[in-house]
Amino acid sequence: MAFESLSERLQKALRNLTGKGKISEADINEASREIRLALLEADVNFKVVKDFIKTIKKEALGKEVQESLNPGQQIIKIVDQELTKMMGEESVTLNKAPHIPTIIMMVGLQGTGKTTTVGKLANYLKKNENARPLLIAGDIYRPAAIDQLKQIGADLEVPVYSEDNQDVPEIVKHGLAEADKNKNDYVIIDTAGRLEIDEQLMDELKRITEVAHPENTLLVVDAMTGQAATKVAEGFNQDLDLTGVILTKLDGDTRGGAALSVRAVTGLPILFTGQGEKLTALEPFHPDRMASRILGMGDMLSLIEKAQQDYDAKEAEKVAQKMRENTFDFNDFIDQLEQVQKMGPIDQLIKMIPGMANNPALKNISMPEKQIDHTKAIVYSMTPAEREDPDILNPSRRRRIAAGSGIAVAEVNRMIKQFKQAKEMMQKMTSGNMKGLENIPGMNSPMGKMAMRSMSKRFKKSKKKRMKKIKRFHS
């Protein structure tokens, strides 16, 4: 899991401060020392760490404590803010051309997952912007690179332009003419990589740039390379004027150094992160949400967005309305369970909930298919009335359901309890009301409390954006 070691170390350093009524300079120095070690161990650039610690100490010693926070929580807030600044503060989107197509050139070293990321980005644009992208196969050197891109295109039902030609800029020129003819609104150019930056590679990329004039030149970087990724970014940026970075393999055994160093060292924004092999596994990068995840404060906004991305706006609003009106029932629950399966591994989803990240009780938790089948069997053994009104599930009804599904009564009881807890939490989240969430396990932790304050503010901002989308859909 990305950042797991760093997250544990930082939380441990901050946990020692949260229970204190007053914090001395010695306490701050001790916490700063632990934070410095955690960041260096995560392979964050040394100068970035030095500046980060200097700012933390200055802010912590000179800041008046807010009435709503104790001194320890105040320092957590400072660390959260500075982590966010380190990674870029605001999320950055693709540059758009004033006319179609918008051209994106993807560059990077071999082994970073560049060709797969081309497909992920095409899928993201197709799904989120209803775009009609064209992919250009510009990697003529790596064996099977063109075949790989063609297969990705076939899977996504996205056209791929390729030629049996050794002049890549000429291939790109013809591909752009094809996009112009077919009115594609995006063109994504897959380019060759090398094991290291060399003159021949950079010369070819410069010539492609002269032909294509891309609005976006995105460097694909393997997050597992740590701060070495910043050197790669600097090398490419000297010749190509990069517009942003996509971090891949963020779900792997990465220490987090790349995500925390790239923006601070190069000034280049991280636009997307890749977390998994599937073509759906690409997410916009939000510095504030990533900082919250690292500090164990969760990321409920991303979780909500994940839950909504497979619905159209009308269906998403319908589910949210049922949550608000407390009419969400077991029929809806089965539909949602199937959606959760599409969203990704359950352990990653749980860690987006405040207070749940690095919770020892949730270590290595998963939801195997067998358990999902058990849950469905329980619901299918209920009568229509029971599915619509869970409150009527008294002990005798539960025993009948257990017998009908072939599952122990204790497991039936546990599932019903979990359903009610999830329903309560999501009802509050969809209404923007955080009151009462502190009773949910994990929410009452220092990180959970901080998360709820932060989440409440972010939710109000994001809610306005969601309502605009819904209005546009209905109009």
N, C-alpha and C positions, 0 to 999 in steps of 0.2 A: 504494500500500500504506500502511495507516494507520501513523503514527509512524515511517516509514522515515527521514526526515531527522533527527528527534529522536534516534532510536536510533543512527544513525551518529555523530552529534555526541557523544552521551554515551559511546559505546564508545571513541571516539577519545580523549576526555578521560581515561578510566579506563585505557586501554591503556598510556599512558605511565608509569603507576604500577606495573603488575603485575610488571615484571621487576626492580624495585629491592629490594635487601635491606633498606634502611632509607629511610624517607620523612621529609623535613624539613617544617617548617611552611611553607616557601616552596613546596614541591611541592604541599601541600594547598591553599594559596592559589591556585596556578595552576590546579589541577584544578577548584576551586570556581568560579573565574572562567569557565572554559570551560563548566561545567555550568549556571551562571547564564545565560550567553548562549544556550545550547542551549534552555533552558526558555522564556526570553523570546521567542526566535525561533519557538518552537512555540505562541506566543500563550497561555501560561499566565499566570494572574493575577499581577500584580507583587507583591502582598503575600504570596501563596502562595510565590512564588519566594524572596522575602527570608527568610521563616521557614524554608523548606526548607534554604537554604544555611547559615543560622545554625546549624541543628541538625546538619547534616553536619559542619561545621567543629568544632563542640563535641564531637561523638561521635568524630571521627577523631583529634583531639588528646588526648582524655582516655581513650581506650579502650586497654586492654592487648591486645596482639596474641595471638590464640589460637595454640596450638602447631601446629594443622593448617593454618593460613593464613599466607601471607607478608603484609607490611604492605599491599601493593597489593590483594590479595584481600580483606583486612579492610575496606578502604574500599569495594570493590565490594559487599560484604555490607551495609555500612551504608547505601549508596545504595539498594540493593534493598529493605531494610527500610523506609526512609523514603518511598520511592516507594509502597510498599504501604500505609503508614499514610495517605499523602496521598489515596489513592483509596478508603480505607475499611477496610483491613485484612481484614475478614471479608466473604464474599459474603452478600447479603441476599435472602431469598425473599419471595414474595407473602404478605400477611396473609390468613389464612383465617377465614371466618365460622364461628361455632359451629354453624350450620345452613346448609343450602343455600337459595339460591345465594350464593356469594361474588361480590360485585359489584366490578367494576373500571371506573373511569371514565378514559378516555384524553383528555388535553387537550394543546394545543400550538398554535403558530402555523402558518399555511399554509405548505406546501412542505417540511415536515419528514418527510413519509412516514407521517403518523399513521394514515390509513385502511389502508394496506398493513400497518402494524405491528399494527393490530387483528387482521388476518388471521393474521399471523405468530404472535402470542400465542395465538390460538385453536388454531392448528395445534400449537404447542408443548404446550399443556395437553392437547389431545386425544391427542398421541403419547406424552407422558411421564407423564401421570396418568390416561390412559384416560377423560378428562373428556368431558362432553356440554355444551359451551358454547352460549349463545345470543348473537347479536350484535344490538345495537340501533342502527339508523341514525338518529343524532341530528344529523347535519350536513345541514340542509335548505337551505343557502344556496349552497354550492359546486356549480356545474353538474356533473351526473353523479356526485356523491359517493355517492348512494344506489345508483345502478346499479353503481358500482364495488364497493361493499360486497356487493351481491347476487351479483355475479360471483365475488368471492372466496369467499363462502359456498357457492356452487354447486361451485366447484373443490375445496373442503375437505369438502363434504357436511356443512356446519354451517348451521343455520337462522338466518335474518336477519329481525328484526322491523322493519317500517317502516309509516308511515301517510302519507296525503296530508293533512297537518295542519301548521299553522304554529306550534303551541304545543309546543315541544320537551319541556318537563317533563311534559306530558300524554302525549306519545308514550312517554317513558321509563316513566311510571306504568303504561301499558297493556302495555308490553313486559315489565315485571317480573311483572305478573299472568300473562302468557303463560308466562314461565319457571317460575313457581310451579305452574301447571297441568300443565306438561310435565316437571316435576322436573329441570330443567337445573341442574347443579351450579355453573356459572359464568355470569355475565352480563357481557359486555364492551360498554360504551357508547362509540360513536364520536361525538365532539362536533365542533362547528364550530371553525374556526380563523380568524384574521385575519392581515393583514400585520404588525400590531403589536397589543400589548395595548390594548384600549379598554374603556370603562365598560360598553357594551352587551354585549360578549362576556362580561366577568366577571360581570355581573348574571345572564345566562342560565345560566352554569356554577354560580353559587351556588344558583339555583332548582332546577337538576337535582340538586345535592348534597342539598338539603332533601328532595327526593322520594325519591332513591335510597339515601341514607346509605351510600355506597360504603366498603368496607373498604380499597380501594386507589384512590388518585387519582394516576395516573402521568403525568408530563410527558414528552412525546416531543420530543426535542431533536436538531437537526441538528449532528453533531459537527464539520462543516466550518465552523461559525460561530465556532469558537474560544471565547475567554473571553466573547464576547457571550452565549453560552449561559447563563452564570451570571447575567447580568442578567435574562434571560428567566425563569430559574428563580426568582429572587428576586421578580420581579413577580407570577408566578402563585402563589407560595407565600404571599404576604401575604394573599391573599383566600381561598385554597382549602385550606390545610393539606395540601400534597402529601405523599405517602408515599414517593415514589421517582421515578427518572428512567430513561427508556430512550433510549440514544444510537443514532441512526441514521446511516447512510452512513459507518461507521467503516472501510469498505473503500475509500473514496474518497481524494481528495487532501487529507486532513485533517492538520493539524499537531499534533493531540493535545491542544491546550489545554483543550478542553471536558472530556475524561475526567480530566485532571489537576487541574482547577480546581473542578468542580461540587461534589464532596463537601466539599472543604476550605473553600469559600466559604459554601455554603448548609447544609451538614450533611446534605443529602439523599443517600441511597444510590443508586448506579447498580445497577439490577436486571438489565437485559438490554442487549445491544448488537445492532444490526442490521448485517449485513455482506453486502450483496447484495440483489438484487431478488426472488429466489425466496422463496416463502412458508415455506421451510424455513430461511431464513437469519436465525435469531435464536438467540443464545447467552446463557446466564446469565453475568453479569459476575463474574469472580474477580479481585480486586485483586492478589493475590500472583502469579497467572499472568500478568496484564497487565504487571506490573513486570518479570517475568522476560523476557517478549517484548521489551520496550523495551530491556533491557540485553543482548539477544542471547543470553540463556541458554535460549531455547526454551520450549516448553510441552508436554512429553510427556504430561502428564495429560489435557489437552484433546484431544490427538491420539488417545490411547487411547479416550477417551470418544466421540469422533467415529466411531472405527472400530467401536465397540460399539452405537451408538444405533440402527442399522438391524436389529439382531438382537434376538431375545428373550433372556432371561437364560440359558436352557438352551443356545442356540446359541453365545452369547458365551463361556460356560464351556467348551463343547466345543472351540472354537478356541484358547482360552487353554491348555487341557490339552494339546492337540497341540503347542503352542509349547513348553510346559514339558518334554514328553516327547521333543522333537526328532523328531516324526513328521509335521511340517507338510511337505506335498509340493507338486508343481506343480498337482495338481488343486485343492488348497486355494488355491494362489496365484492361479489364474484366478478363483475365486470372490471372493477378496479384491480383485483388480484391479477387478472390476466394482463392488465396494463403494466403493473409492477414488474411482471416477468419480462416485459419488453424494455423496461427502463434500465436494467443492468443488475449486477450482483447485489444481493440484499445487504451484504456487509458494507458496501460503499454507500448505499442509501441510508442505512442506519447512522453512519458516522456524519451525515449531514444534519442530524438532529442535535441541537445544543445539549452539551453534557454527555453525549453518548460516545463521542470520539475517544478512543483509548480507554473506555470503561472496561475494567478487567472482566466483568461478567459477560461482556459482549465480544470478547476476543475470539476471533475465528468463527464467529457466528455465520450461518448460512441457511438458506431455505431450499433444501433439495426438492426435486420434483415430487418425491414420495410424500413429503409433508404438505405440499400444495394440493396433491390429490386427496389427502386426508381431509384438508379443510373444505375442499369442494364436496366431498362425500357427506360431511356433516351438514352443510347447507342444503344439499339435494335431498337429505332425509327429513328436512323440515316441511311442514305444510305451507301453502301459500300465505296463510295468515301469520304464521310464525316468522316467515322471511320478511314480511312487511312490518311486523311489530315485535321486535326482539324482547320488549319488556314483558311479554306474556310467557316467556320461556321459564316456567317454574320447574322444580326438581323432577316431577313426574314426566313432563315433556322432554326434559334433557335425557332422562333414562331411556325413553322411547327412541330419541334421536340417536343415542349411543348404540342401542341395539340394532337400529336400522342401518347404521353406517359401519357397524363392526368395529367401532372405536371406543376406547374406555371413556367412562363418564367424566373422569378427571380431565382428559384431553378436550372433551366437548366444553367443559366449564372454562378451561384456560382459553380456548379459542374465542368464546363469547366475551370473556373479560377483555381480551386484547382488542376485539372489535369495538367495544364500547370506549376503551381508552383512545384508540386511534380516531374514532369518530369525534370524541370530545376535542382532541387536539386539533384536528383538521377543521372542525367547526369554528374554533377560535382563530385559527390561522386565516381562514377565508374571510372572516369578518374584520381581521386586523386587531382583534381584542386579545391581548396577551395575559389578561388577568386570569389567574387560576392555573396557568400552565406550570407554575412553580411546583405544583403537586405531582406532576409527572416525573418519574424517576430520571435523574440527571439534570433536570431543569433547576433544581435547588442548589446546585453547585455554584461556586463563584463564577466559573466560566459560563454556566447556564444563565445566571442572572444578568451578566454583562451582555450575553447574546440577546436576551429578550429586550433589553433597552435598545440595543443597536438594531435589532430586527424590526422593532416597532417603527422606528424612523424610516428604515429602508422600505418597509412594506407600504407605508403611506405614499412614498415616492413612486414605487413600482405599480401600485394599484391604479394611479392616474393613467399610467401608460397602458395597462391592461384594458381599462375601460375605454380608452380611445380606440384600441384595436377592435373591441367588441362593437363599438358604435360604427366603425368603418365597415365591419362585416355586415351589420344589419342594414346599412344604407346601400 
